[in-house]
Amino acid sequence: MSSERTVGLVIPAYDKQKTPFERGLLHEILDNVPSQVNPRIYVVVNNATSGFRNYMNKLAERESWLRVIHLPNPSSFGLAYLRGYQAALNDSVELAVEIDGNGSHKPSYLPGIIEPIIDGSVDGVYTTRFSHGGGVDRYPLQRKLISLVGTVVGNALLLGTGVGWVSDLTSGLQGFSARSLSDLFSVSPPDQFVSVWWGPGYAVQGELRVKFLWRGNRVLMIPMIWGSDRVDPPQGLPMRVPLRALLGQLLILRERGRIANSVNKKSRIVYQSAKK
């Protein structure tokens, strides 16, 4: 914990996160951060009751490693992630990682995300549910199909053949070097993300992954089992949500020239084999 290098851990949260927080999830996250970096957790509270907001404020008063950011109700789920990233960058972290606060993402994956970025071998790390070693647990078939279709369409429409196949464009649990993420936000500010002003907020994962690659960054993809410890099983989505996300991909496509044209480096995607 004596290192000057800091990782910002971004967690959007609302009332249902209180149960895993009370069970010690935040401390489990801290315990899984490699020793060569200092952890700082950014909990971004959105669409929450005053009771949960007060609970988080009191927790932050006791813990020096915790910062709580409040967004007004209602707020975009996507904006919560991006505001957390912005706060971490403003605090001069070396890298920023997002992780869900409801048990969907195991903290044990954190070393595999943090270490390749810290050692400079890649600019970002994405987790994937849809490659060898990955998978989903307690996930409705409809949601899995939506994720797969969004991934296929996103690869074909937004990435084409020049980048390489991204096997999961809709998963969270990912990390970015501060340098590369700041570069992306300089040409695509968070408030201008399509998933913020158009929606749906869940689409921020794919938009962030695509735009990060458009900036010519090197990305490592690692397999992940999603959802095994989730507190509340995910529900099905109304069809208007994925349809809006597909229309949103067309709006994102309009930004490709502006974001990618000034880049003089080529993106690279590497897949990590599943650990036996």
N, C-alpha and C positions, 0 to 999 in steps of 0.2 A: 504493500500500500504506500510505499515511499516514492514510487515513480512519479515523475512529472507528467507522464503521458496519461491522458484521460480518455475513457470511452463513455460516451453519452448513451444511455439506454432509454429509449422512448416507449412509453406505455400509455396509449389512450385508455381512459377508464370512465365508467359510470357505475351506478349503484350495484350491479351484480358482481363487480370486482371486489366488493368489500369482503366477501367470504374467503376467496383465496388469499387476499392480503392479510386477513386475520389469521389464516393458517400458516403464514410465514413465507408466502411466495416471493416477496421482495428480498428477503434475506437469502432464500434459495438462489435467486438470480445473482446476488452479490457473491455468494460462495462459488459460483461457476465462472466468474470472470477471472481470466488468467492473472497471475500475480504481477506480471510486468506492466500492468496498466491499473490506474485508479478508476473505479466505477463511480458514475454519477447518474442517478435515475431521475428521469423527467416524466412525471405522471401528468398527462393532459386530460383534465376533467371536462367532459362535454355531455350535454343532454342528461344531466344528473340533478338529483334533489339537493336541497340545501343541507340535509342531514349528511349525505355522503361528502359534500364539499367541506363541511365542518370537520368531518372525520379525517379527511386527507390533510387539512390545514394543521390539525393537532399532531398528526403523525409527522409532518414536515418540521414542526417546531422541535421535535425530539431527535430527529435524524439529520445530521449534517450532509449526508450523501443524497438527500431527497429534495427535489424541487417540484413544486406543484404549480401547474399553469391552468388557469380557469378560462374556459371559453363560454360565451353566453348560450343560453338555450333559446331556440334550437341551433345546433351547429353541425356542420358537415363532419362526418366520421373521417373523411379524407383530410380535411383541414386540421384535425387533431394530430394526425401523424406529422404533417408538414410543419405545424407550429412547434411541435416537439423537436423536430430536426433543427429548425431555425434557432430555438433557444440553446440547443447544444452547440451549434456552430458559433453563436454569439459568446459562449463561454470558452471558446478556443479549445474544444476537444480535438483529439487526433482522429477519431472515427466515431460514427454514430450507428447504433443498431436499434432496430425496432423489435419488440416482442410483445405478444398479447398478454394481458393480465388476467385471463380467464382459464388458464390451464391448457389452451390449445397448443402452445409451443413449450416444449421441454427446455428448461434452462441448461440442461446438459449439452445442448447443441452450441452454446455460446462460444466455447473455445475454438471450435471449428470455423466459426465466423470471424472471430476477432483476430486470431493469430496470423492467418494469411494476409490480412490487411496491414497489421502492425509490422510484419517483416517485409512488406513492400512487394510481395510477389503478385498481388492483384490489387485492383482499385475497389472492388466490391465483391460481396458474396451473396448469392441468392440460394435459398433452400427450394427444393422441389419435391412434390409429393408423387410425381408421375415419371420417375426414372427408377432404375434398379436400386432397391434398398429403401425407397420411399413408399408412402402409403397414407391412407386416411382411416380414422377410427371414429365411429359414431357420427357419420356424415351422411345425410340423406342423398339418395341416388340423384335426385334432381339437382342438388347443389354440385355434386361431382361432375355431372354432365355439363352444367353451366360453366364450371371452371375449365373443363377440357375444351369445350367449344370456344370459349373466350381465348384460350391459349392458342388454339389452331388458327383462328381468325386473326389474332394479333400478330402471330408470326408471319402469316401470309400477307397481311395488309400493311403492317407497320414496320416490320423488320426485313422482309424480303429474303433474298438469298445471300446478301453480302455480309451478314453478321454471324449466322449460324443459328441452329435451332435452340430455342429456350423452352425446355420441357414443361415449365410451369410459369405462367405470367400472372397468376392471380393469388399466389401465396404470399403471406407476410413472412416474418422472421428473416430479416436480411440486414446486411451491414454495408456501409459506404465509408471510404476515407473522407475526412473533412475537406481535403483539398478538392477532390473530384465532385463532392456534393455541392460545395460552394460554387464551383465552376458551373454546374448545372443550374443552380438557382440564379446565377448572374444572367442567364439567358432565358430562363423560364421560372420566374418568381412563383412561390407557392400560391399566392392569391390568384394567379392566372392559370393554374392547373385546371384542365377541363373537368376533372372529377370533383373539383371544388365548386365551380360556378354552374356546371351542367349536371354533374352527378353520374351515377350514384357514387357515394363516398367510398364504397368498397373497391371501386375501380382504380383508386389511387395506387394500388400495388402495381398493376400492370402499366399504368402511365409512368410511374417512377422508374420501373425496370426498363421500359422501352427508351425513354428519354436519356437515361444514364448510358445506355449502349449507343445511342445516337451521338453522344459526346466522345466516342472513341475509347471507352474505358475497358479494362481487362476484368472479366468477371469469372469467378469460380462458382460452380453449382454443386451443392451437396444434398444428398437425399435426406428426407425428414419424414417421420411418422407424425401425422397431424392429429391432434384432438383427443389423445388417450386420457388426459387428465382434465379435460374441459369440465367446468362446473355445470354449465347449462348446455344441453345438446342443441346444436344449430337447427333452425327451422327452415322449411322450404321458403322460397321467395316468390312473390307475385311475378308473373311473366313480364310485367312492365319494367321491372328492374333490369333483367338481362338485356331486354330490347333497348332500353335507354343506354346501357353500357356499350352495346354494339354501335349505336348511333354516335356515342361519344368517341369511339375509335376513329370514326371518319373526321371528327373535329380535331382530334389529336394529329391525324395524318397531315392536316393543313399546316402544322407547325414544323414538320420535319426539315424543310429547307432552311428555315430560320435557325433552327437549333443545330443542325448537322453541317451546314455549309462551311462554317469557319473552322472546322476540325481538320487537323492535318495528320491525325493518327487513326489507326483502324482498330475497331473493337475486336475483342477475342474472348471466346467462351470456352472454358475448360470444365469438364465434369470430373468430380471426385468419385472414385469407386466406393461402393458401400462397404463399411467396415464389417468384418466377419465376427 
